């Protein structure tokens, strides 16, 4: 006694697998939805027992199959597409297992599912990760279906929709469209494939934004592309990545990282130069939520770019800032970078005046390099020294000041004083955050402003 559950494909007889042909030809009892018999009846035994049942009687079909199998019959249960995808295999196996009918042998034969046939008709929409979702809430709670919809949308899966719409179930597809538009661009390709492989077959390609749910019925399968899917002629193509391999070299990895950050920064307000500097800052922090971290006075970055390209000097408060400024940039434009923190003279001044070495080093730098770009990535005392000297020393006219000290004592106060200067260009890292790496990242952004056009046009 045996029950075979077989998928007969999407409709066209050429899509029925040979192994299913063989099973149909030896079955003593064939059970299925009455509409499906037209696709396989020419292969039946002459004395086969046909049991045709209406749509929605899946449990009834399984009951009848078990009943005939227990009589020793060779039973075949047919379903469209693949027998194990939204078809009869699940209910037959479940009922046999729950009744512990171990004497019944079970077999499932695969078939070409509608989404595979539709994918072939469209060309290559299933080239990368995909999922199938049934919108029928007759046996699955809608809240569970909606969780799956959101997961597919957020996960950027190519999504095939089964049971997308019927006369009584008309709003679910509209709800799905709203959810997908929260995560996908309106230009995302969408295909409606109706009666795939059958004589009534019709294919319509549109976009998620233009998609009209009234175009869909129960004989339709809907395929929604992912963020990479594109239309070519009447084909949909979802790249696998062969022509866009993962970055391997250092510069490729850096550019790919900048692209990730740029997606977050692009919608923000600000000039292209400011967005580029923020991109470099976020790339350094590694936190895409740091979009409010940078504040810059008007046109400061553009003016510093001209200054540095003309060979202007740079002064840093600590050697780590100096080390973080890309040497290839300073070498290209002949910039000298000074840090007096560890000079013998600095130690003497600090001891004599009772100052921190950072503050003493800045006093020396201010006298020696009055027109340099000053970059502070560690000590608020150094930044205090700079801002006070700008206000009180006429000879001290720096090209600008980057204030990125880090910590909890006097850090915010030092940045606030800098941001209130009206006679000097400045940039600050807001709040308690900062550090040598962030200070250097701003300088590197200034050196490379022309690269900003690659990310912000």
C-alpha positions as a Markdown table, in Angstrom:
| # | Residue | x | y | z |
|---|---|---|---|---|
| 1 | Unk | 0.0 | 0.0 | 0.0 |
| 2 | Unk | 1.4 | 3.3 | -1.2 |
| 3 | Unk | 0.6 | 6.9 | -1.6 |
| 4 | Unk | 2.6 | 8.9 | -4.1 |
| 5 | Unk | 2.2 | 12.7 | -4.1 |
| 6 | Unk | 3.3 | 14.1 | -7.5 |
| 7 | Unk | 3.7 | 17.6 | -8.8 |
| 8 | Unk | 2.5 | 17.9 | -12.4 |
| 9 | Unk | 4.2 | 21.2 | -13.2 |
| 10 | Unk | 2.6 | 24.6 | -14.0 |
| 11 | Unk | 0.3 | 23.3 | -16.8 |
| 12 | Unk | 2.0 | 22.7 | -20.1 |
| 13 | Unk | 2.5 | 18.9 | -20.6 |
| 14 | Unk | 6.1 | 19.5 | -21.6 |
| 15 | Unk | 6.8 | 20.6 | -18.1 |
| 16 | Unk | 5.8 | 17.3 | -16.5 |
| 17 | Unk | 8.9 | 15.4 | -15.4 |
| 18 | Unk | 9.5 | 11.8 | -16.8 |
| 19 | Unk | 9.4 | 10.3 | -13.3 |
| 20 | Unk | 5.9 | 11.8 | -12.8 |
| 21 | Unk | 4.8 | 10.5 | -16.2 |
| 22 | Unk | 5.8 | 7.0 | -15.0 |
| 23 | Unk | 3.9 | 7.3 | -11.8 |
| 24 | Unk | 0.7 | 8.5 | -13.5 |
| 25 | Unk | 0.9 | 5.6 | -16.0 |
| 26 | Unk | 0.8 | 2.9 | -13.2 |
| 27 | Unk | -1.5 | 4.5 | -10.7 |
| 28 | Unk | -4.6 | 2.6 | -9.8 |
| 29 | Unk | -6.3 | 5.6 | -8.1 |
| 30 | Unk | -5.7 | 9.2 | -9.0 |
| 31 | Unk | -7.0 | 11.9 | -6.6 |
| 32 | Unk | -6.8 | 15.7 | -7.1 |
| 33 | Unk | -8.5 | 19.0 | -7.8 |
| 34 | Unk | -10.7 | 18.4 | -10.8 |
| 35 | Unk | -9.1 | 21.2 | -12.8 |
| 36 | Unk | -5.7 | 19.4 | -12.8 |
| 37 | Unk | -6.9 | 16.2 | -14.5 |
| 38 | Unk | -6.9 | 17.8 | -17.9 |
| 39 | Unk | -3.1 | 18.0 | -17.9 |
| 40 | Unk | -2.4 | 14.3 | -17.2 |
| 41 | Unk | -5.5 | 12.2 | -18.0 |
| 42 | Unk | -4.1 | 11.0 | -21.4 |
| 43 | Unk | -1.5 | 9.1 | -19.5 |
| 44 | Unk | -3.9 | 7.2 | -17.2 |
| 45 | Unk | -4.5 | 3.4 | -17.2 |
| 46 | Unk | -7.7 | 2.6 | -19.0 |
| 47 | Unk | -9.3 | 1.3 | -15.8 |
| 48 | Unk | -7.9 | 4.0 | -13.4 |
| 49 | Unk | -10.2 | 5.2 | -10.7 |
| 50 | Unk | -10.5 | 9.0 | -10.9 |
| 51 | Unk | -11.5 | 10.9 | -7.8 |
| 52 | Unk | -12.0 | 14.5 | -8.7 |
| 53 | Unk | -12.6 | 17.0 | -5.8 |
| 54 | Unk | -13.2 | 20.7 | -5.7 |
| 55 | Unk | -10.7 | 23.4 | -4.6 |
| 56 | Unk | -10.4 | 23.7 | -0.9 |
| 57 | Unk | -11.0 | 20.0 | -0.1 |
| 58 | Unk | -7.3 | 19.3 | 0.6 |
| 59 | Unk | -8.0 | 17.4 | 3.8 |
| 60 | Unk | -10.7 | 15.4 | 2.1 |
| 61 | Unk | -8.3 | 14.4 | -0.7 |
| 62 | Unk | -5.8 | 13.2 | 1.9 |
| 63 | Unk | -8.5 | 11.2 | 3.7 |
| 64 | Unk | -9.6 | 9.5 | 0.5 |
| 65 | Unk | -6.0 | 8.7 | -0.4 |
| 66 | Unk | -5.4 | 7.1 | 3.0 |
| 67 | Unk | -8.7 | 5.1 | 2.7 |
| 68 | Unk | -7.7 | 3.7 | -0.7 |
| 69 | Unk | -4.1 | 3.0 | 0.3 |
| 70 | Unk | -5.3 | 1.0 | 3.2 |
| 71 | Unk | -7.2 | -1.2 | 0.7 |
| 72 | Unk | -3.9 | -2.0 | -0.9 |
| 73 | Unk | -4.3 | 0.3 | -3.9 |
| 74 | Unk | -1.5 | 2.2 | -5.6 |
| 75 | Unk | -2.7 | 5.8 | -5.0 |
| 76 | Unk | -1.5 | 8.9 | -6.7 |
| 77 | Unk | -2.3 | 12.4 | -5.4 |
| 78 | Unk | -1.7 | 15.1 | -8.0 |
| 79 | Unk | -1.1 | 18.8 | -7.5 |
| 80 | Unk | 0.1 | 21.6 | -9.7 |
| 81 | Unk | 3.7 | 22.8 | -9.7 |
| 82 | Unk | 5.8 | 20.9 | -7.1 |
| 83 | Unk | 4.0 | 18.5 | -4.8 |
| 84 | Unk | 5.8 | 19.9 | -1.7 |
| 85 | Unk | 5.4 | 23.6 | -2.3 |
| 86 | Unk | 1.9 | 24.8 | -1.2 |
| 87 | Unk | 0.6 | 21.5 | -2.4 |
| 88 | Unk | -0.7 | 18.2 | -1.2 |
| 89 | Unk | 2.5 | 16.5 | 0.2 |
| 90 | Unk | 2.3 | 18.3 | 3.5 |
| 91 | Unk | -1.2 | 17.4 | 4.4 |
| 92 | Unk | -0.9 | 13.8 | 3.3 |
| 93 | Unk | 2.3 | 13.2 | 5.2 |
| 94 | Unk | 0.9 | 15.0 | 8.3 |
| 95 | Unk | -2.3 | 12.9 | 8.4 |
| 96 | Unk | -0.5 | 9.6 | 7.9 |
| 97 | Unk | 2.1 | 10.5 | 10.6 |
| 98 | Unk | -0.5 | 11.6 | 13.2 |
| 99 | Unk | -2.5 | 8.4 | 12.7 |
| 100 | Unk | 0.8 | 6.4 | 12.9 |
| 101 | Unk | -0.1 | 4.5 | 9.7 |
| 102 | Unk | 3.4 | 3.0 | 9.3 |
| 103 | Unk | 2.1 | 0.4 | 6.9 |
| 104 | Unk | 1.5 | 3.0 | 4.2 |
| 105 | Unk | 4.5 | 3.8 | 2.1 |
| 106 | Unk | 4.9 | 7.4 | 1.2 |
| 107 | Unk | 6.6 | 9.0 | -1.8 |
| 108 | Unk | 6.9 | 12.5 | -3.1 |
| 109 | Unk | 7.8 | 13.2 | -6.7 |
| 110 | Unk | 9.0 | 16.7 | -7.6 |
| 111 | Unk | 7.5 | 19.0 | -10.2 |
| 112 | Unk | 8.4 | 22.3 | -11.8 |
| 113 | Unk | 6.9 | 24.9 | -9.5 |
| 114 | Unk | 5.2 | 28.0 | -10.9 |
| 115 | Unk | 7.8 | 30.4 | -9.6 |
| 116 | Unk | 10.5 | 28.4 | -11.3 |
| 117 | Unk | 8.6 | 28.3 | -14.6 |
| 118 | Unk | 7.8 | 32.1 | -14.2 |
| 119 | Unk | 11.5 | 32.7 | -13.5 |
| 120 | Unk | 12.5 | 31.0 | -16.7 |
| 121 | Unk | 10.0 | 32.9 | -18.7 |
| 122 | Unk | 11.4 | 36.2 | -17.3 |
| 123 | Unk | 15.0 | 35.2 | -17.9 |
| 124 | Unk | 17.0 | 35.4 | -14.6 |
| 125 | Unk | 15.0 | 37.1 | -11.8 |
| 126 | Unk | 16.0 | 34.3 | -9.3 |
| 127 | Unk | 19.7 | 34.8 | -9.8 |
| 128 | Unk | 20.3 | 35.5 | -6.1 |
| 129 | Unk | 18.6 | 34.8 | -2.8 |
| 130 | Unk | 14.9 | 34.5 | -3.0 |
| 131 | Unk | 11.9 | 33.4 | -1.1 |
| 132 | Unk | 8.2 | 32.4 | -1.7 |
| 133 | Unk | 5.3 | 33.8 | 0.4 |
| 134 | Unk | 1.7 | 32.7 | 0.2 |
| 135 | Unk | -0.7 | 35.6 | 0.9 |
| 136 | Unk | -3.5 | 33.2 | 1.7 |
| 137 | Unk | -4.6 | 33.7 | 5.4 |
| 138 | Unk | -7.2 | 30.9 | 5.3 |
| 139 | Unk | -4.9 | 28.7 | 7.3 |
| 140 | Unk | -2.1 | 31.1 | 8.4 |
| 141 | Unk | -2.8 | 34.1 | 10.6 |
| 142 | Unk | -2.2 | 37.4 | 8.8 |
| 143 | Unk | 0.1 | 38.7 | 11.5 |
| 144 | Unk | 2.4 | 35.7 | 10.8 |
| 145 | Unk | 2.3 | 36.4 | 7.1 |
| 146 | Unk | 3.0 | 40.1 | 7.6 |
| 147 | Unk | 6.1 | 39.2 | 9.7 |
| 148 | Unk | 7.4 | 37.2 | 6.7 |
| 149 | Unk | 6.6 | 40.0 | 4.3 |
| 150 | Unk | 8.6 | 42.4 | 6.4 |
| 151 | Unk | 11.5 | 39.9 | 6.7 |
| 152 | Unk | 11.6 | 39.5 | 2.9 |
| 153 | Unk | 11.4 | 43.2 | 2.3 |
| 154 | Unk | 14.1 | 44.1 | 4.8 |
| 155 | Unk | 16.3 | 41.1 | 3.8 |
| 156 | Unk | 16.3 | 42.3 | 0.2 |
| 157 | Unk | 15.1 | 38.9 | -1.1 |
| 158 | Unk | 13.7 | 38.5 | -4.5 |
| 159 | Unk | 10.1 | 37.5 | -3.5 |
| 160 | Unk | 7.6 | 35.2 | -5.3 |
| 161 | Unk | 4.0 | 35.5 | -4.2 |
| 162 | Unk | 1.6 | 32.6 | -4.3 |
| 163 | Unk | -2.1 | 33.0 | -3.8 |
| 164 | Unk | -1.7 | 36.8 | -4.2 |
| 165 | Unk | -5.3 | 37.9 | -4.6 |
| 166 | Unk | -8.8 | 36.6 | -5.0 |
| 167 | Unk | -12.3 | 38.0 | -5.0 |
| 168 | Unk | -12.6 | 37.7 | -1.2 |
| 169 | Unk | -8.9 | 38.3 | -0.4 |
| 170 | Unk | -8.3 | 41.6 | -2.1 |
| 171 | Unk | -6.5 | 43.8 | 0.4 |
| 172 | Unk | -3.5 | 41.7 | 1.4 |
| 173 | Unk | -1.6 | 42.4 | -1.8 |
| 174 | Unk | -2.1 | 46.1 | -1.3 |
| 175 | Unk | -0.8 | 45.8 | 2.3 |
| 176 | Unk | 2.3 | 43.9 | 1.0 |
| 177 | Unk | 3.0 | 46.7 | -1.5 |
| 178 | Unk | 3.0 | 49.3 | 1.2 |
| 179 | Unk | 5.4 | 47.3 | 3.3 |
| 180 | Unk | 7.8 | 46.7 | 0.4 |
| 181 | Unk | 7.8 | 50.4 | -0.5 |
| 182 | Unk | 9.1 | 51.1 | 3.0 |
| 183 | Unk | 12.2 | 49.1 | 2.2 |
| 184 | Unk | 12.5 | 49.1 | -1.6 |
| 185 | Unk | 12.8 | 51.8 | -4.2 |
| 186 | Unk | 9.6 | 52.5 | -6.2 |
| 187 | Unk | 11.6 | 51.6 | -9.4 |
| 188 | Unk | 12.1 | 48.0 | -8.2 |
| 189 | Unk | 10.9 | 45.7 | -11.1 |
| 190 | Unk | 7.8 | 43.6 | -10.6 |
| 191 | Unk | 6.4 | 40.9 | -12.8 |
| 192 | Unk | 2.9 | 39.5 | -12.9 |
| 193 | Unk | 2.9 | 36.1 | -14.7 |
| 194 | Unk | -0.6 | 34.8 | -15.3 |
| 195 | Unk | -1.4 | 31.2 | -16.2 |
| 196 | Unk | 2.4 | 30.4 | -16.7 |
| 197 | Unk | 3.1 | 27.8 | -19.5 |
| 198 | Unk | -0.6 | 27.5 | -20.3 |
| 199 | Unk | -2.3 | 28.8 | -23.5 |
| 200 | Unk | -3.7 | 31.8 | -21.6 |
| 201 | Unk | -0.2 | 32.8 | -20.4 |
| 202 | Unk | 0.3 | 36.5 | -20.0 |
| 203 | Unk | 3.4 | 38.4 | -18.6 |
| 204 | Unk | 3.3 | 42.0 | -17.5 |
| 205 | Unk | 6.4 | 43.8 | -16.2 |
| 206 | Unk | 6.1 | 47.0 | -14.2 |
| 207 | Unk | 7.6 | 48.6 | -11.1 |
| 208 | Unk | 6.8 | 48.5 | -7.5 |
| 209 | Unk | 5.6 | 52.1 | -7.5 |
| 210 | Unk | 3.4 | 51.6 | -10.6 |
| 211 | Unk | 2.2 | 48.1 | -9.6 |
| 212 | Unk | -1.7 | 47.9 | -9.7 |
| 213 | Unk | -2.9 | 45.1 | -7.5 |
| 214 | Unk | -6.1 | 44.9 | -9.7 |
| 215 | Unk | -4.0 | 43.3 | -12.4 |
| 216 | Unk | -3.6 | 40.2 | -10.2 |
| 217 | Unk | -5.9 | 37.2 | -9.7 |
| 218 | Unk | -5.6 | 33.7 | -8.3 |
| 219 | Unk | -4.1 | 32.4 | -11.6 |
| 220 | Unk | -1.2 | 34.9 | -11.2 |
| 221 | Unk | 2.2 | 34.7 | -9.7 |
| 222 | Unk | 4.0 | 37.9 | -8.7 |
| 223 | Unk | 7.7 | 38.2 | -8.6 |
| 224 | Unk | 9.3 | 41.3 | -6.9 |
| 225 | Unk | 12.9 | 42.0 | -7.6 |
| 226 | Unk | 15.6 | 42.9 | -5.0 |
| 227 | Unk | 17.6 | 46.1 | -5.0 |
| 228 | Unk | 19.8 | 44.9 | -7.7 |
| 229 | Unk | 17.2 | 43.5 | -10.1 |
| 230 | Unk | 16.9 | 45.3 | -13.4 |
| 231 | Unk | 14.9 | 45.0 | -16.7 |
| 232 | Unk | 16.5 | 44.2 | -20.0 |
| 233 | Unk | 14.1 | 44.0 | -22.9 |
| 234 | Unk | 11.3 | 41.8 | -21.6 |
| 235 | Unk | 13.6 | 40.0 | -19.1 |
| 236 | Unk | 14.3 | 40.6 | -15.4 |
| 237 | Unk | 17.9 | 40.0 | -14.2 |
| 238 | Unk | 19.0 | 39.7 | -10.7 |
| 239 | Unk | 22.9 | 39.7 | -10.7 |
| 240 | Unk | 24.6 | 36.9 | -8.8 |
| 241 | Unk | 27.7 | 39.1 | -8.4 |
| 242 | Unk | 30.0 | 37.6 | -11.0 |
| 243 | Unk | 30.5 | 41.0 | -12.7 |
| 244 | Unk | 30.6 | 42.8 | -9.3 |
| 245 | Unk | 32.9 | 40.7 | -7.2 |
| 246 | Unk | 33.7 | 41.5 | -3.6 |
| 247 | Unk | 36.4 | 44.2 | -3.1 |
| 248 | Unk | 39.8 | 42.6 | -2.5 |
| 249 | Unk | 42.5 | 45.4 | -2.5 |
| 250 | Unk | 42.8 | 48.0 | 0.2 |
| 251 | Unk | 41.5 | 50.8 | -2.1 |
| 252 | Unk | 38.6 | 48.7 | -3.3 |
| 253 | Unk | 37.6 | 47.8 | 0.3 |
| 254 | Unk | 37.9 | 51.5 | 1.3 |
| 255 | Unk | 35.7 | 52.6 | -1.6 |
| 256 | Unk | 33.1 | 50.0 | -0.9 |
| 257 | Unk | 33.0 | 51.1 | 2.8 |
| 258 | Unk | 32.6 | 54.8 | 1.7 |
| 259 | Unk | 29.7 | 53.7 | -0.5 |
| 260 | Unk | 28.0 | 52.1 | 2.5 |
| 261 | Unk | 28.5 | 55.3 | 4.5 |
| 262 | Unk | 27.4 | 57.5 | 1.6 |
| 263 | Unk | 24.0 | 55.8 | 1.4 |
| 264 | Unk | 23.4 | 57.0 | 5.0 |
| 265 | Unk | 24.9 | 60.4 | 4.6 |
| 266 | Unk | 23.5 | 61.3 | 1.1 |
| 267 | Unk | 20.0 | 62.4 | 2.3 |
| 268 | Unk | 21.4 | 64.7 | 5.0 |
| 269 | Unk | 21.6 | 68.5 | 4.7 |
| 270 | Unk | 25.0 | 70.1 | 4.0 |
| 271 | Unk | 27.5 | 70.8 | 1.2 |
| 272 | Unk | 29.2 | 68.1 | -0.7 |
| 273 | Unk | 32.4 | 68.9 | 1.1 |
| 274 | Unk | 30.7 | 68.6 | 4.5 |
| 275 | Unk | 29.1 | 65.2 | 3.5 |
| 276 | Unk | 32.5 | 64.0 | 2.4 |
| 277 | Unk | 34.2 | 64.9 | 5.6 |
| 278 | Unk | 31.3 | 63.3 | 7.6 |
| 279 | Unk | 31.8 | 60.2 | 5.4 |
| 280 | Unk | 35.4 | 60.0 | 6.4 |
| 281 | Unk | 34.6 | 60.5 | 10.1 |
| 282 | Unk | 31.9 | 57.8 | 10.1 |
| 283 | Unk | 34.2 | 55.5 | 8.3 |
| 284 | Unk | 36.6 | 56.0 | 11.1 |
| 285 | Unk | 34.2 | 55.6 | 14.0 |
| 286 | Unk | 32.5 | 52.6 | 12.3 |
| 287 | Unk | 29.1 | 53.8 | 13.5 |
| 288 | Unk | 26.5 | 54.7 | 10.9 |
| 289 | Unk | 24.5 | 56.5 | 13.6 |
| 290 | Unk | 27.2 | 59.2 | 14.0 |
| 291 | Unk | 25.6 | 61.5 | 11.5 |
| 292 | Unk | 25.4 | 64.5 | 13.9 |
| 293 | Unk | 29.1 | 64.2 | 15.0 |
| 294 | Unk | 30.7 | 66.8 | 12.7 |
| 295 | Unk | 30.1 | 70.6 | 12.7 |
| 296 | Unk | 32.0 | 72.9 | 10.3 |
| 297 | Unk | 32.1 | 76.6 | 9.7 |
| 298 | Unk | 30.9 | 77.8 | 6.3 |
| 299 | Unk | 33.3 | 77.0 | 3.4 |
| 300 | Unk | 36.1 | 75.9 | 5.9 |
| 301 | Unk | 36.8 | 72.6 | 4.2 |
| 302 | Unk | 37.0 | 74.1 | 0.7 |
| 303 | Unk | 39.4 | 76.9 | 1.9 |
| 304 | Unk | 41.5 | 74.4 | 3.7 |
| 305 | Unk | 41.7 | 72.2 | 0.5 |
| 306 | Unk | 43.2 | 75.2 | -1.3 |
| 307 | Unk | 45.6 | 75.9 | 1.6 |
| 308 | Unk | 46.9 | 72.3 | 1.8 |
| 309 | Unk | 47.2 | 71.9 | -2.0 |
| 310 | Unk | 49.4 | 75.0 | -1.9 |
| 311 | Unk | 51.7 | 73.3 | 0.5 |
| 312 | Unk | 50.4 | 74.8 | 3.8 |
| 313 | Unk | 51.8 | 73.7 | 7.1 |
| 314 | Unk | 49.9 | 71.6 | 9.6 |
| 315 | Unk | 50.3 | 71.6 | 13.4 |
| 316 | Unk | 49.0 | 68.7 | 15.6 |
| 317 | Unk | 48.8 | 68.4 | 19.4 |
| 318 | Unk | 50.0 | 64.8 | 19.5 |
| 319 | Unk | 52.0 | 62.5 | 17.4 |
| 320 | Unk | 49.1 | 60.2 | 16.8 |
| 321 | Unk | 47.3 | 62.9 | 14.8 |
| 322 | Unk | 50.4 | 63.4 | 12.8 |
| 323 | Unk | 50.7 | 59.6 | 12.1 |
| 324 | Unk | 47.0 | 59.4 | 11.1 |
| 325 | Unk | 47.4 | 62.0 | 8.3 |
| 326 | Unk | 48.1 | 60.0 | 5.1 |
| 327 | Unk | 51.7 | 60.6 | 4.2 |
| 328 | Unk | 51.0 | 60.2 | 0.5 |
| 329 | Unk | 48.9 | 63.4 | 0.6 |
| 330 | Unk | 51.4 | 65.6 | 2.5 |
| 331 | Unk | 54.2 | 64.3 | 0.3 |
| 332 | Unk | 52.3 | 65.1 | -2.9 |
| 333 | Unk | 51.7 | 68.7 | -1.9 |
| 334 | Unk | 54.9 | 69.3 | 0.1 |
| 335 | Unk | 53.1 | 69.9 | 3.4 |
| 336 | Unk | 55.1 | 70.0 | 6.6 |
| 337 | Unk | 53.5 | 68.5 | 9.7 |
| 338 | Unk | 54.7 | 69.7 | 13.1 |
| 339 | Unk | 54.1 | 68.4 | 16.6 |
| 340 | Unk | 56.1 | 69.9 | 19.4 |
| 341 | Unk | 54.7 | 67.7 | 22.2 |
| 342 | Unk | 58.0 | 65.8 | 22.8 |
| 343 | Unk | 60.4 | 68.6 | 22.2 |
| 344 | Unk | 62.9 | 69.4 | 25.0 |
| 345 | Unk | 61.8 | 73.0 | 24.8 |
| 346 | Unk | 58.2 | 72.0 | 25.5 |
| 347 | Unk | 59.2 | 70.1 | 28.6 |
| 348 | Unk | 61.1 | 73.2 | 29.9 |
| 349 | Unk | 58.1 | 75.5 | 29.2 |
| 350 | Unk | 55.7 | 73.1 | 30.8 |
| 351 | Unk | 57.8 | 72.8 | 34.0 |
| 352 | Unk | 58.5 | 76.5 | 34.2 |
| 353 | Unk | 54.9 | 77.7 | 33.7 |
| 354 | Unk | 53.0 | 74.8 | 35.3 |
| 355 | Unk | 51.3 | 73.8 | 32.0 |
| 356 | Unk | 50.4 | 70.5 | 30.4 |
| 357 | Unk | 52.9 | 69.5 | 27.7 |
| 358 | Unk | 50.1 | 69.7 | 25.1 |
| 359 | Unk | 49.4 | 73.3 | 26.2 |
| 360 | Unk | 53.1 | 74.2 | 26.2 |
| 361 | Unk | 53.7 | 72.6 | 22.8 |
| 362 | Unk | 50.9 | 74.7 | 21.4 |
| 363 | Unk | 52.4 | 77.9 | 22.8 |
| 364 | Unk | 55.7 | 77.1 | 21.0 |
| 365 | Unk | 53.8 | 76.1 | 17.8 |
| 366 | Unk | 51.8 | 79.4 | 17.8 |
| 367 | Unk | 55.0 | 81.4 | 17.8 |
| 368 | Unk | 56.8 | 79.3 | 15.2 |
| 369 | Unk | 53.8 | 78.5 | 12.8 |
| 370 | Unk | 51.3 | 81.3 | 13.1 |
| 371 | Unk | 49.6 | 80.6 | 9.8 |
| 372 | Unk | 49.3 | 76.8 | 9.9 |
| 373 | Unk | 46.2 | 74.6 | 10.0 |
| 374 | Unk | 45.9 | 73.5 | 13.6 |
| 375 | Unk | 44.6 | 70.0 | 14.4 |
| 376 | Unk | 43.8 | 68.9 | 18.0 |
| 377 | Unk | 42.9 | 65.3 | 18.5 |
| 378 | Unk | 43.6 | 64.8 | 22.2 |
| 379 | Unk | 44.0 | 67.6 | 24.7 |
| 380 | Unk | 41.4 | 70.2 | 25.5 |
| 381 | Unk | 44.1 | 72.3 | 27.1 |
| 382 | Unk | 45.8 | 72.6 | 23.7 |
| 383 | Unk | 42.5 | 73.8 | 22.1 |
| 384 | Unk | 42.0 | 76.3 | 24.9 |
| 385 | Unk | 45.5 | 77.7 | 24.2 |
| 386 | Unk | 44.7 | 78.0 | 20.5 |
| 387 | Unk | 41.3 | 79.8 | 20.9 |
| 388 | Unk | 42.7 | 82.2 | 23.5 |
| 389 | Unk | 45.7 | 83.1 | 21.3 |
| 390 | Unk | 43.4 | 83.7 | 18.3 |
| 391 | Unk | 41.5 | 86.3 | 20.4 |
| 392 | Unk | 44.6 | 88.0 | 22.0 |
| 393 | Unk | 47.5 | 87.7 | 19.5 |
| 394 | Unk | 47.2 | 89.7 | 16.3 |
| 395 | Unk | 50.2 | 87.8 | 14.8 |
| 396 | Unk | 48.4 | 84.5 | 15.2 |
| 397 | Unk | 46.2 | 83.9 | 12.1 |
| 398 | Unk | 45.9 | 80.2 | 11.6 |
| 399 | Unk | 44.4 | 78.8 | 8.4 |
| 400 | Unk | 41.9 | 77.1 | 10.6 |
| 401 | Unk | 41.4 | 74.9 | 13.6 |
| 402 | Unk | 40.1 | 71.3 | 13.8 |
| 403 | Unk | 38.9 | 70.6 | 17.3 |
| 404 | Unk | 38.5 | 66.9 | 18.2 |
| 405 | Unk | 39.7 | 66.4 | 21.8 |
| 406 | Unk | 38.2 | 63.5 | 23.5 |
| 407 | Unk | 37.2 | 62.9 | 27.1 |
| 408 | Unk | 35.0 | 64.2 | 29.9 |
| 409 | Unk | 36.9 | 67.2 | 31.4 |
| 410 | Unk | 36.8 | 70.5 | 29.6 |
| 411 | Unk | 36.3 | 68.8 | 26.2 |
| 412 | Unk | 32.9 | 70.2 | 25.4 |
| 413 | Unk | 33.8 | 73.6 | 26.8 |
| 414 | Unk | 36.9 | 73.8 | 24.6 |
| 415 | Unk | 34.9 | 72.9 | 21.5 |
| 416 | Unk | 32.2 | 75.4 | 22.3 |
| 417 | Unk | 34.8 | 78.2 | 22.6 |
| 418 | Unk | 36.2 | 77.3 | 19.2 |
| 419 | Unk | 32.8 | 77.1 | 17.5 |
| 420 | Unk | 32.1 | 80.7 | 18.7 |
| 421 | Unk | 35.1 | 82.2 | 16.8 |
| 422 | Unk | 34.0 | 84.4 | 13.9 |
| 423 | Unk | 37.4 | 85.3 | 12.6 |
| 424 | Unk | 38.8 | 81.7 | 12.0 |
| 425 | Unk | 37.5 | 78.7 | 10.1 |
| 426 | Unk | 36.9 | 75.7 | 12.3 |
| 427 | Unk | 35.6 | 72.1 | 12.5 |
| 428 | Unk | 34.7 | 70.2 | 15.6 |
| 429 | Unk | 33.6 | 66.7 | 16.6 |
| 430 | Unk | 30.6 | 67.3 | 18.8 |
| 431 | Unk | 30.3 | 66.2 | 22.4 |
| 432 | Unk | 32.7 | 64.1 | 24.3 |
| 433 | Unk | 33.7 | 62.0 | 21.3 |
| 434 | Unk | 36.9 | 62.7 | 19.4 |
| 435 | Unk | 40.4 | 61.5 | 19.2 |
| 436 | Unk | 43.5 | 61.5 | 17.0 |
| 437 | Unk | 41.9 | 59.2 | 14.4 |
| 438 | Unk | 38.9 | 61.5 | 13.9 |
| 439 | Unk | 41.0 | 64.6 | 13.8 |
| 440 | Unk | 43.2 | 63.0 | 11.1 |
| 441 | Unk | 40.2 | 61.8 | 9.2 |
| 442 | Unk | 39.0 | 65.4 | 8.7 |
| 443 | Unk | 42.4 | 66.4 | 7.4 |
| 444 | Unk | 42.4 | 63.5 | 5.0 |
| 445 | Unk | 38.9 | 64.5 | 3.8 |
| 446 | Unk | 40.2 | 68.0 | 3.1 |
| 447 | Unk | 43.1 | 66.6 | 1.1 |
| 448 | Unk | 40.7 | 64.5 | -1.0 |
| 449 | Unk | 37.7 | 66.8 | -1.6 |
| 450 | Unk | 37.7 | 66.0 | -5.3 |
| 451 | Unk | 36.8 | 62.4 | -4.5 |
| 452 | Unk | 33.5 | 63.6 | -3.0 |
| 453 | Unk | 32.0 | 63.8 | -6.5 |
| 454 | Unk | 32.2 | 60.0 | -6.7 |
| 455 | Unk | 29.7 | 59.7 | -3.9 |
| 456 | Unk | 27.8 | 63.0 | -3.8 |
| 457 | Unk | 26.9 | 64.6 | -7.2 |
